[in-house]
Amino acid sequence: MKILFALTYYRPHVSGLTIYVERLARALAERGHQVTVLTSQYDQQLPRHERLDGVHVLRVPVAFRVSKGVVMPTIGFEATRQVLKHDVLSLHLPQLDAAGIALRGRLLGRPVTLTYHCDLRLPKGAINALANQVVKVANRLAASFSDIVIAYTEDFAQHSPFLSRYLGKLRVISPPVEVHQIKEQEVAHFIQQHRKTRGPAIGMAARLATEKGVEYLLGAMDKIVERHPQIEVLFAGQYQDVLGEEVYARQLAPLLERFQDHWSFLGVLDPQQMSAFFKACDVTVLPSVNSTESFGLVQIESMISGTPVVASDLPGVRQPIRRTGMGKVIPIRDSSALAEAVLEVIDSPAVFRGNTELIAQQYSPAVTAEEYESLFLELLGRIDRD
C-alpha cells in the first residue's frame, strides 16, 4: 500500500504531533508499506527530499510565516502530484493545508483519514485571532472531505468543539508510544551529568510554551521545597527561542531565576536520553491549561518507565492516569493542588505503581500501525465495492 502522510511540521521539529507521525510512519514502513511524508521545509537548511527510517520525507519550500503557521505557495501542485501517486491519505491536524489536500483526495478517488491531535490556540493578538478563525474553517472543510476522523480518546472527542461535530465518522485509535531500553548504569550517568541536588526529582517534558502551564509548577515550588529542600525540577525540551513564545519566556524569567537552584533545563534530548530522563525522575508533571493538549504522549512514556504522573484534569489528558492508576489528576491552573499531588506521589510511590509491560503493549507503535492499516484496507475495500 502507498500511504501519504501530510502535516505542517515533521522531524527534526519536536512536538507530540511530529513524534506521533514519525513513530506511525516508521511502523507502517516496517510492515512493508511505501510511506511518504509531505511537510514544510520550515528551515531552509533541511533537504527537500530525505529518507528517514524507511520513510520518504518530501519538504515543500516556505515563503513566509504567519504566527506559528507557514505559507507554501507550491503546496497545491505538490499535493496533487503526491495524491495521484498514493493509495490512501493520512492528514494530521492542526494543518492549514489539510482542506486542499483532503479535497484532492475526494476528487481523485483516494480514501482520506484525518487525525485530529489537538485544538489550535494561538497567543493573543489581531493576526493570531484571524489565523485561529482561518484554521477553524480549514479544519472543518478538511473533515467534511475526509472519510474518517481519528481521535486519541473518546473523552477528548466528546468535549472538543471540533471533533464533537463528526462523531458519526469518528474512530478512536490509541497513539504510538515507545521507550528505549536502557541500563541502570546509563541512568546513573544521566543523573550524575544533569542533577544539581540529591533530593527527589520532578520531571517535565515539554516546550516552554504557554499551553504547558509551567507557571503553575513554579507556583507550586515553595510548598514542595518546604517539604523537600533538595528537590529539583528537570525540564526536558526546547526552552530557548520557542516559536511564538518569547513573551511567555520573559514572563517566567523572574520565577525561574528565583528557583534556579532547584531547576535544570536539559534541552532537547534524544530517545535514549529521554529513557534515562524518565527513570531519573520520581514523578513527572503535565500541568497543561487548555485543549492544545489532548493526551500527552509523555505520560505514557513516563509510565512505561515506571514513573508516575501528575496531570491536569483536561479531556483526554486525564485518561492515561484514570486507565492505569499511575498518578494523580488535578484541577487546571491550581498550583496548590499540583504541589499536594506531587508530594503525595513522591512520599507514597508504592501506591502509584502500575503494570508497565501491559501499558507498553497497549500503546506500541506496531499496534497503532496495525489499526491504521486495517482502517486503510477497509476504506479501500469500500471503493472496490462501489
ZALO-504453 format. One record per residue (C-alpha): residue number from 1; residue in three letters; chain; x, y, z. Coordinates in steps of 0.2 Angstrom, whole numbers. Example, Ala and Ser with C-alpha at 12.3 -4.5 7.8 and 13.67 -1.06 7.14 Angstrom:
! ZALO-504453
+-----+------+------+-------+-------+-------+
| pos | code | unit |  east | north |    up |
+-----+------+------+-------+-------+-------+
|   1 |  ALA |    A |    62 |   -22 |    39 |
|   2 |  SER |    A |    68 |    -5 |    36 |
+-----+------+------+-------+-------+-------+
This chain:
! ZALO-504453
+-----+------+------+-------+-------+-------+
| pos | code | unit |  east | north |    up |
+-----+------+------+-------+-------+-------+
|   1 |  MET |    A |     0 |     0 |     0 |
|   2 |  LYS |    A |     6 |    18 |    -4 |
|   3 |  ILE |    A |     2 |    29 |    11 |
|   4 |  LEU |    A |     4 |    48 |    10 |
|   5 |  PHE |    A |     5 |    57 |    27 |
|   6 |  ALA |    A |     3 |    76 |    27 |
|   7 |  LEU |    A |     7 |    88 |    42 |
|   8 |  THR |    A |    14 |   105 |    43 |
|   9 |  TYR |    A |    30 |   101 |    54 |
|  10 |  TYR |    A |    40 |    85 |    54 |
|  11 |  ARG |    A |    57 |    80 |    61 |
|  12 |  PRO |    A |    68 |    87 |    66 |
|  13 |  HIS |    A |    55 |    98 |    73 |
|  14 |  VAL |    A |    50 |    91 |    90 |
|  15 |  SER |    A |    32 |    91 |    96 |
|  16 |  GLY |    A |    19 |    77 |   101 |
|  17 |  LEU |    A |    11 |    78 |    84 |
|  18 |  THR |    A |    28 |    76 |    75 |
|  19 |  ILE |    A |    33 |    62 |    86 |
|  20 |  TYR |    A |    16 |    53 |    84 |
|  21 |  VAL |    A |    18 |    54 |    65 |
|  22 |  GLU |    A |    36 |    49 |    65 |
|  23 |  ARG |    A |    33 |    33 |    75 |
|  24 |  LEU |    A |    17 |    28 |    65 |
|  25 |  ALA |    A |    25 |    31 |    48 |
|  26 |  ARG |    A |    41 |    21 |    53 |
|  27 |  ALA |    A |    30 |     7 |    60 |
|  28 |  LEU |    A |    20 |     6 |    43 |
|  29 |  ALA |    A |    36 |     6 |    33 |
|  30 |  GLU |    A |    42 |    -9 |    44 |
|  31 |  ARG |    A |    26 |   -18 |    39 |
|  32 |  GLY |    A |    31 |   -16 |    21 |
|  33 |  HIS |    A |    21 |    -1 |    15 |
|  34 |  GLN |    A |    28 |    13 |     5 |
|  35 |  VAL |    A |    26 |    29 |    16 |
|  36 |  THR |    A |    29 |    47 |    11 |
|  37 |  VAL |    A |    28 |    62 |    22 |
|  38 |  LEU |    A |    23 |    78 |    14 |
|  39 |  THR |    A |    28 |    93 |    25 |
|  40 |  SER |    A |    36 |   110 |    26 |
|  41 |  GLN |    A |    54 |   115 |    23 |
|  42 |  TYR |    A |    52 |   126 |    38 |
|  43 |  ASP |    A |    71 |   128 |    40 |
|  44 |  GLN |    A |    80 |   131 |    23 |
|  45 |  GLN |    A |    94 |   121 |    29 |
|  46 |  LEU |    A |    84 |   105 |    28 |
|  47 |  PRO |    A |    84 |    95 |    12 |
|  48 |  ARG |    A |    69 |    95 |     1 |
|  49 |  HIS |    A |    70 |    76 |     0 |
|  50 |  GLU |    A |    76 |    64 |    13 |
|  51 |  ARG |    A |    74 |    46 |    18 |
|  52 |  LEU |    A |    72 |    43 |    37 |
|  53 |  ASP |    A |    69 |    26 |    44 |
|  54 |  GLY |    A |    62 |    19 |    28 |
|  55 |  VAL |    A |    51 |    34 |    26 |
|  56 |  HIS |    A |    52 |    46 |    11 |
|  57 |  VAL |    A |    51 |    64 |    18 |
|  58 |  LEU |    A |    46 |    77 |     5 |
|  59 |  ARG |    A |    48 |    95 |    11 |
|  60 |  VAL |    A |    39 |   110 |     2 |
|  61 |  PRO |    A |    48 |   127 |     2 |
|  62 |  VAL |    A |    41 |   140 |    14 |
|  63 |  ALA |    A |    38 |   158 |     8 |
|  64 |  PHE |    A |    34 |   166 |    24 |
|  65 |  ARG |    A |    26 |   163 |    41 |
|  66 |  VAL |    A |    10 |   168 |    49 |
|  67 |  SER |    A |    12 |   166 |    68 |
|  68 |  LYS |    A |    16 |   148 |    71 |
|  69 |  GLY |    A |    10 |   143 |    53 |
|  70 |  VAL |    A |    19 |   143 |    36 |
|  71 |  VAL |    A |    13 |   148 |    19 |
|  72 |  MET |    A |    19 |   137 |     5 |
|  73 |  PRO |    A |    14 |   143 |   -12 |
|  74 |  THR |    A |    18 |   127 |   -21 |
|  75 |  ILE |    A |     9 |   115 |    -9 |
|  76 |  GLY |    A |    -6 |   113 |   -20 |
|  77 |  PHE |    A |     5 |   107 |   -35 |
|  78 |  GLU |    A |    15 |    95 |   -25 |
|  79 |  ALA |    A |    -1 |    89 |   -16 |
|  80 |  THR |    A |    -9 |    85 |   -32 |
|  81 |  ARG |    A |     6 |    75 |   -38 |
|  82 |  GLN |    A |     8 |    65 |   -22 |
|  83 |  VAL |    A |   -11 |    61 |   -20 |
|  84 |  LEU |    A |   -10 |    54 |   -38 |
|  85 |  LYS |    A |     4 |    43 |   -33 |
|  86 |  HIS |    A |    -3 |    36 |   -17 |
|  87 |  ASP |    A |   -17 |    24 |   -12 |
|  88 |  VAL |    A |   -23 |    32 |     4 |
|  89 |  LEU |    A |   -20 |    49 |    13 |
|  90 |  SER |    A |   -17 |    52 |    31 |
|  91 |  LEU |    A |   -19 |    70 |    36 |
|  92 |  HIS |    A |   -14 |    77 |    53 |
|  93 |  LEU |    A |   -22 |    92 |    61 |
|  94 |  PRO |    A |   -20 |   106 |    65 |
|  95 |  GLN |    A |   -14 |   110 |    47 |
|  96 |  LEU |    A |   -20 |   124 |    36 |
|  97 |  ASP |    A |   -17 |   115 |    20 |
|  98 |  ALA |    A |   -26 |    99 |    25 |
|  99 |  ALA |    A |   -43 |   106 |    17 |
| 100 |  GLY |    A |   -35 |   107 |     0 |
| 101 |  ILE |    A |   -26 |    90 |     1 |
| 102 |  ALA |    A |   -42 |    82 |     8 |
| 103 |  LEU |    A |   -52 |    89 |    -7 |
| 104 |  ARG |    A |   -39 |    82 |   -19 |
| 105 |  GLY |    A |   -41 |    65 |   -11 |
| 106 |  ARG |    A |   -60 |    66 |   -13 |
| 107 |  LEU |    A |   -59 |    72 |   -31 |
| 108 |  LEU |    A |   -46 |    59 |   -36 |
| 109 |  GLY |    A |   -54 |    45 |   -28 |
| 110 |  ARG |    A |   -42 |    42 |   -14 |
| 111 |  PRO |    A |   -48 |    37 |     4 |
| 112 |  VAL |    A |   -44 |    51 |    17 |
| 113 |  THR |    A |   -42 |    49 |    35 |
| 114 |  LEU |    A |   -40 |    64 |    46 |
| 115 |  THR |    A |   -31 |    63 |    63 |
| 116 |  TYR |    A |   -35 |    77 |    75 |
| 117 |  HIS |    A |   -21 |    79 |    88 |
| 118 |  CYS |    A |   -27 |    95 |    97 |
| 119 |  ASP |    A |   -36 |   112 |    96 |
| 120 |  LEU |    A |   -25 |   126 |    90 |
| 121 |  ARG |    A |   -25 |   141 |   102 |
| 122 |  LEU |    A |   -13 |   155 |    97 |
| 123 |  PRO |    A |    -7 |   168 |   108 |
| 124 |  LYS |    A |   -17 |   184 |   109 |
| 125 |  GLY |    A |   -16 |   197 |    95 |
| 126 |  ALA |    A |   -25 |   203 |    80 |
| 127 |  ILE |    A |   -16 |   192 |    67 |
| 128 |  ASN |    A |   -17 |   177 |    78 |
| 129 |  ALA |    A |   -36 |   179 |    81 |
| 130 |  LEU |    A |   -38 |   180 |    62 |
| 131 |  ALA |    A |   -27 |   164 |    60 |
| 132 |  ASN |    A |   -37 |   155 |    73 |
| 133 |  GLN |    A |   -53 |   158 |    63 |
| 134 |  VAL |    A |   -45 |   153 |    46 |
| 135 |  VAL |    A |   -38 |   137 |    53 |
| 136 |  LYS |    A |   -55 |   133 |    61 |
| 137 |  VAL |    A |   -64 |   135 |    44 |
| 138 |  ALA |    A |   -50 |   125 |    35 |
| 139 |  ASN |    A |   -51 |   111 |    48 |
| 140 |  ARG |    A |   -70 |   109 |    46 |
| 141 |  LEU |    A |   -68 |   109 |    27 |
| 142 |  ALA |    A |   -54 |    95 |    29 |
| 143 |  ALA |    A |   -66 |    85 |    40 |
| 144 |  SER |    A |   -80 |    86 |    28 |
| 145 |  PHE |    A |   -69 |    80 |    14 |
| 146 |  SER |    A |   -62 |    66 |    24 |
| 147 |  ASP |    A |   -69 |    48 |    26 |
| 148 |  ILE |    A |   -64 |    45 |    44 |
| 149 |  VAL |    A |   -59 |    57 |    58 |
| 150 |  ILE |    A |   -47 |    49 |    71 |
| 151 |  ALA |    A |   -45 |    54 |    89 |
| 152 |  TYR |    A |   -34 |    48 |   103 |
| 153 |  THR |    A |   -48 |    46 |   115 |
| 154 |  GLU |    A |   -67 |    47 |   115 |
| 155 |  ASP |    A |   -66 |    58 |   130 |
| 156 |  PHE |    A |   -57 |    72 |   121 |
| 157 |  ALA |    A |   -68 |    69 |   105 |
| 158 |  GLN |    A |   -84 |    72 |   115 |
| 159 |  HIS |    A |   -78 |    88 |   123 |
| 160 |  SER |    A |   -69 |    95 |   108 |
| 161 |  PRO |    A |   -80 |   109 |    99 |
| 162 |  PHE |    A |   -72 |   102 |    83 |
| 163 |  LEU |    A |   -72 |    83 |    85 |
| 164 |  SER |    A |   -90 |    83 |    93 |
| 165 |  ARG |    A |   -96 |    88 |    76 |
| 166 |  TYR |    A |   -90 |    72 |    67 |
| 167 |  LEU |    A |   -94 |    58 |    80 |
| 168 |  GLY |    A |  -103 |    49 |    66 |
| 169 |  LYS |    A |   -87 |    46 |    56 |
| 170 |  LEU |    A |   -76 |    45 |    72 |
| 171 |  ARG |    A |   -63 |    31 |    75 |
| 172 |  VAL |    A |   -53 |    31 |    91 |
| 173 |  ILE |    A |   -35 |    24 |    90 |
| 174 |  SER |    A |   -23 |    25 |   104 |
| 175 |  PRO |    A |    -7 |    34 |   100 |
| 176 |  PRO |    A |    10 |    26 |    97 |
| 177 |  VAL |    A |    22 |    27 |   111 |
| 178 |  GLU |    A |    39 |    19 |   113 |
| 179 |  VAL |    A |    53 |    20 |   126 |
| 180 |  HIS |    A |    71 |    14 |   123 |
| 181 |  GLN |    A |    78 |     0 |   134 |
| 182 |  ILE |    A |    92 |     7 |   145 |
| 183 |  LYS |    A |   104 |     1 |   158 |
| 184 |  GLU |    A |   105 |     6 |   176 |
| 185 |  GLN |    A |   122 |    12 |   173 |
| 186 |  GLU |    A |   116 |    24 |   159 |
| 187 |  VAL |    A |   103 |    31 |   171 |
| 188 |  ALA |    A |   116 |    34 |   185 |
| 189 |  HIS |    A |   127 |    43 |   172 |
| 190 |  PHE |    A |   112 |    54 |   167 |
| 191 |  ILE |    A |   109 |    58 |   185 |
| 192 |  GLN |    A |   127 |    62 |   188 |
| 193 |  GLN |    A |   128 |    73 |   172 |
| 194 |  HIS |    A |   112 |    83 |   175 |
| 195 |  ARG |    A |   107 |    84 |   193 |
| 196 |  LYS |    A |   111 |    98 |   204 |
| 197 |  THR |    A |   104 |    91 |   221 |
| 198 |  ARG |    A |   102 |    74 |   229 |
| 199 |  GLY |    A |    84 |    76 |   233 |
| 200 |  PRO |    A |    69 |    69 |   223 |
| 201 |  ALA |    A |    67 |    74 |   205 |
| 202 |  ILE |    A |    51 |    81 |   196 |
| 203 |  GLY |    A |    52 |    79 |   178 |
| 204 |  MET |    A |    43 |    89 |   165 |
| 205 |  ALA |    A |    45 |    85 |   146 |
| 206 |  ALA |    A |    38 |    99 |   135 |
| 207 |  ARG |    A |    42 |   115 |   126 |
| 208 |  LEU |    A |    42 |   131 |   136 |
| 209 |  ALA |    A |    26 |   136 |   129 |
| 210 |  THR |    A |    10 |   145 |   136 |
| 211 |  GLU |    A |    -1 |   130 |   135 |
| 212 |  LYS |    A |    10 |   119 |   145 |
| 213 |  GLY |    A |     7 |   128 |   162 |
| 214 |  VAL |    A |    25 |   130 |   168 |
| 215 |  GLU |    A |    20 |   144 |   179 |
| 216 |  TYR |    A |     9 |   133 |   189 |
| 217 |  LEU |    A |    23 |   121 |   193 |
| 218 |  LEU |    A |    34 |   136 |   198 |
| 219 |  GLY |    A |    19 |   142 |   209 |
| 220 |  ALA |    A |    19 |   125 |   217 |
| 221 |  MET |    A |    38 |   126 |   221 |
| 222 |  ASP |    A |    38 |   135 |   238 |
| 223 |  LYS |    A |    27 |   121 |   246 |
| 224 |  ILE |    A |    36 |   107 |   238 |
| 225 |  VAL |    A |    53 |   114 |   243 |
| 226 |  GLU |    A |    47 |   117 |   261 |
| 227 |  ARG |    A |    44 |    98 |   262 |
| 228 |  HIS |    A |    59 |    93 |   252 |
| 229 |  PRO |    A |    73 |   106 |   252 |
| 230 |  GLN |    A |    84 |    96 |   240 |
| 231 |  ILE |    A |    70 |    94 |   227 |
| 232 |  GLU |    A |    74 |    98 |   209 |
| 233 |  VAL |    A |    64 |   100 |   193 |
| 234 |  LEU |    A |    72 |    93 |   177 |
| 235 |  PHE |    A |    64 |   101 |   162 |
| 236 |  ALA |    A |    67 |    91 |   145 |
| 237 |  GLY |    A |    63 |   100 |   129 |
| 238 |  GLN |    A |    66 |   116 |   120 |
| 239 |  TYR |    A |    66 |   131 |   132 |
| 240 |  GLN |    A |    75 |   144 |   121 |
| 241 |  ASP |    A |    68 |   153 |   106 |
| 242 |  VAL |    A |    52 |   144 |   106 |
| 243 |  LEU |    A |    42 |   150 |    91 |
| 244 |  GLY |    A |    29 |   162 |    96 |
| 245 |  GLU |    A |    33 |   161 |   115 |
| 246 |  GLU |    A |    45 |   175 |   118 |
| 247 |  VAL |    A |    33 |   185 |   129 |
| 248 |  TYR |    A |    29 |   170 |   139 |
| 249 |  ALA |    A |    48 |   166 |   142 |
| 250 |  ARG |    A |    50 |   184 |   148 |
| 251 |  GLN |    A |    36 |   182 |   160 |
| 252 |  LEU |    A |    43 |   166 |   168 |
| 253 |  ALA |    A |    61 |   173 |   169 |
| 254 |  PRO |    A |    59 |   181 |   187 |
| 255 |  LEU |    A |    52 |   165 |   194 |
| 256 |  LEU |    A |    64 |   154 |   185 |
| 257 |  GLU |    A |    78 |   164 |   192 |
| 258 |  ARG |    A |    71 |   163 |   210 |
| 259 |  PHE |    A |    71 |   144 |   209 |
| 260 |  GLN |    A |    87 |   142 |   199 |
| 261 |  ASP |    A |    95 |   131 |   212 |
| 262 |  HIS |    A |    80 |   119 |   210 |
| 263 |  TRP |    A |    78 |   119 |   192 |
| 264 |  SER |    A |    88 |   112 |   177 |
| 265 |  PHE |    A |    84 |   115 |   159 |
| 266 |  LEU |    A |    91 |   100 |   149 |
| 267 |  GLY |    A |    86 |   105 |   132 |
| 268 |  VAL |    A |    80 |    93 |   118 |
| 269 |  LEU |    A |    85 |    75 |   122 |
| 270 |  ASP |    A |    87 |    61 |   110 |
| 271 |  PRO |    A |    76 |    45 |   113 |
| 272 |  GLN |    A |    90 |    36 |   123 |
| 273 |  GLN |    A |    92 |    51 |   134 |
| 274 |  MET |    A |    73 |    53 |   137 |
| 275 |  SER |    A |    73 |    35 |   143 |
| 276 |  ALA |    A |    86 |    39 |   156 |
| 277 |  PHE |    A |    77 |    56 |   160 |
| 278 |  PHE |    A |    60 |    47 |   164 |
| 279 |  LYS |    A |    69 |    34 |   175 |
| 280 |  ALA |    A |    79 |    48 |   184 |
| 281 |  CYS |    A |    63 |    56 |   190 |
| 282 |  ASP |    A |    52 |    52 |   205 |
| 283 |  VAL |    A |    37 |    60 |   196 |
| 284 |  THR |    A |    33 |    69 |   180 |
| 285 |  VAL |    A |    20 |    83 |   178 |
| 286 |  LEU |    A |     9 |    89 |   164 |
| 287 |  PRO |    A |     1 |   105 |   171 |
| 288 |  SER |    A |    -6 |   109 |   154 |
| 289 |  VAL |    A |   -20 |   123 |   154 |
| 290 |  ASN |    A |   -30 |   120 |   138 |
| 291 |  SER |    A |   -36 |   109 |   124 |
| 292 |  THR |    A |   -20 |   111 |   114 |
| 293 |  GLU |    A |   -15 |    96 |   125 |
| 294 |  SER |    A |   -26 |    82 |   120 |
| 295 |  PHE |    A |   -17 |    67 |   128 |
| 296 |  GLY |    A |     1 |    70 |   132 |
| 297 |  LEU |    A |    12 |    56 |   125 |
| 298 |  VAL |    A |    25 |    59 |   138 |
| 299 |  GLN |    A |    13 |    52 |   151 |
| 300 |  ILE |    A |    14 |    35 |   143 |
| 301 |  GLU |    A |    32 |    36 |   141 |
| 302 |  SER |    A |    34 |    40 |   160 |
| 303 |  MET |    A |    23 |    26 |   165 |
| 304 |  ILE |    A |    31 |    13 |   154 |
| 305 |  SER |    A |    47 |    19 |   163 |
| 306 |  GLY |    A |    39 |    16 |   180 |
| 307 |  THR |    A |    37 |    34 |   184 |
| 308 |  PRO |    A |    20 |    40 |   190 |
| 309 |  VAL |    A |    12 |    56 |   183 |
| 310 |  VAL |    A |     3 |    71 |   189 |
| 311 |  ALA |    A |    -8 |    79 |   175 |
| 312 |  SER |    A |   -22 |    92 |   173 |
| 313 |  ASP |    A |   -40 |    87 |   173 |
| 314 |  LEU |    A |   -42 |    90 |   154 |
| 315 |  PRO |    A |   -52 |    79 |   142 |
| 316 |  GLY |    A |   -40 |    66 |   135 |
| 317 |  VAL |    A |   -26 |    71 |   146 |
| 318 |  ARG |    A |   -34 |    63 |   161 |
| 319 |  GLN |    A |   -36 |    47 |   153 |
| 320 |  PRO |    A |   -19 |    39 |   155 |
| 321 |  ILE |    A |   -20 |    41 |   174 |
| 322 |  ARG |    A |   -38 |    35 |   175 |
| 323 |  ARG |    A |   -34 |    20 |   165 |
| 324 |  THR |    A |   -18 |    15 |   174 |
| 325 |  GLY |    A |   -19 |    22 |   191 |
| 326 |  MET |    A |    -1 |    28 |   190 |
| 327 |  GLY |    A |    -3 |    46 |   196 |
| 328 |  LYS |    A |   -15 |    60 |   201 |
| 329 |  VAL |    A |   -27 |    71 |   191 |
| 330 |  ILE |    A |   -28 |    89 |   197 |
| 331 |  PRO |    A |   -38 |   104 |   193 |
| 332 |  ILE |    A |   -32 |   115 |   179 |
| 333 |  ARG |    A |   -22 |   131 |   184 |
| 334 |  ASP |    A |   -21 |   125 |   203 |
| 335 |  SER |    A |    -3 |   127 |   210 |
| 336 |  SER |    A |    -8 |   121 |   227 |
| 337 |  ALA |    A |   -17 |   105 |   221 |
| 338 |  LEU |    A |    -1 |   102 |   210 |
| 339 |  ALA |    A |    10 |   104 |   225 |
| 340 |  GLU |    A |     0 |    92 |   235 |
| 341 |  ALA |    A |    -1 |    79 |   222 |
| 342 |  VAL |    A |    17 |    79 |   218 |
| 343 |  LEU |    A |    21 |    77 |   237 |
| 344 |  GLU |    A |     9 |    63 |   239 |
| 345 |  VAL |    A |    17 |    54 |   224 |
| 346 |  ILE |    A |    34 |    57 |   230 |
| 347 |  ASP |    A |    30 |    52 |   248 |
| 348 |  SER |    A |    20 |    36 |   243 |
| 349 |  PRO |    A |    27 |    29 |   227 |
| 350 |  ALA |    A |    21 |    11 |   230 |
| 351 |  VAL |    A |     3 |    17 |   229 |
| 352 |  PHE |    A |     5 |    23 |   211 |
| 353 |  ARG |    A |    14 |     8 |   203 |
| 354 |  GLY |    A |     7 |     0 |   188 |
| 355 |  ASN |    A |     9 |   -14 |   175 |
| 356 |  THR |    A |    22 |    -6 |   164 |
| 357 |  GLU |    A |    23 |   -21 |   152 |
| 358 |  LEU |    A |     4 |   -20 |   149 |
| 359 |  ILE |    A |     5 |    -1 |   146 |
| 360 |  ALA |    A |    19 |    -3 |   134 |
| 361 |  GLN |    A |    10 |   -17 |   124 |
| 362 |  GLN |    A |    -6 |    -6 |   123 |
| 363 |  TYR |    A |     2 |     9 |   116 |
| 364 |  SER |    A |    15 |     0 |   105 |
| 365 |  PRO |    A |    18 |     9 |    88 |
| 366 |  ALA |    A |    16 |    -8 |    80 |
| 367 |  VAL |    A |    -2 |    -9 |    87 |
| 368 |  THR |    A |    -6 |     8 |    82 |
| 369 |  ALA |    A |     0 |     5 |    64 |
| 370 |  GLU |    A |   -10 |   -11 |    63 |
| 371 |  GLU |    A |   -26 |    -2 |    67 |
| 372 |  TYR |    A |   -22 |    12 |    54 |
| 373 |  GLU |    A |   -18 |    -2 |    41 |
| 374 |  SER |    A |   -34 |   -11 |    45 |
| 375 |  LEU |    A |   -44 |     6 |    43 |
| 376 |  PHE |    A |   -35 |    10 |    26 |
| 377 |  LEU |    A |   -39 |    -8 |    20 |
| 378 |  GLU |    A |   -57 |    -5 |    25 |
| 379 |  LEU |    A |   -58 |    11 |    16 |
| 380 |  LEU |    A |   -50 |     4 |     0 |
| 381 |  GLY |    A |   -62 |   -11 |     1 |
| 382 |  ARG |    A |   -77 |     2 |     1 |
| 383 |  ILE |    A |   -70 |     9 |   -15 |
| 384 |  ASP |    A |   -68 |    -8 |   -23 |
| 385 |  ARG |    A |   -86 |   -12 |   -19 |
| 386 |  ASP |    A |   -93 |     4 |   -26 |
+-----+------+------+-------+-------+-------+
